[in-house]
């Protein structure tokens, strides 16, 4: 708990290093065997598929004109998701400098 408090006080400059180290350790752990690499590939595929396909595969979309409904949902959700990613990246860049050095 104290470590989390120190990171919160210090800010994103330390938090990004902790996040990167955690990702690196995860890759090392998953690279131990071929089974783990197989699972990593499946998890990555699942992460890039997104939740938009789950409604289609589970049969929730019962509209007779299902192609039009899915096309409309993608056209509506795509710009909103892109806006969230852009705003999230902008917020991180406001608090950290891209060079890795903090500005006073």
BELHURA-V560368 format. One record per run of one state. SS is the DSSP state (~ for helix, > for strand, _ for the rest). FROM is the first residue (numbers start at 0). LEN is the number of residues. If there is no record, write none. Layout:
ss->(SS | SS)
from->(FROM | FROM)
len->(LEN | LEN)
This chain:
ss->(_ | ~ | _ | ~ | _ | ~ | _ | ~ | _ | ~ | _)
from->(0 | 1 | 10 | 11 | 30 | 33 | 49 | 51 | 58 | 65 | 95)
len->(1 | 9 | 1 | 19 | 3 | 16 | 2 | 7 | 7 | 30 | 9)
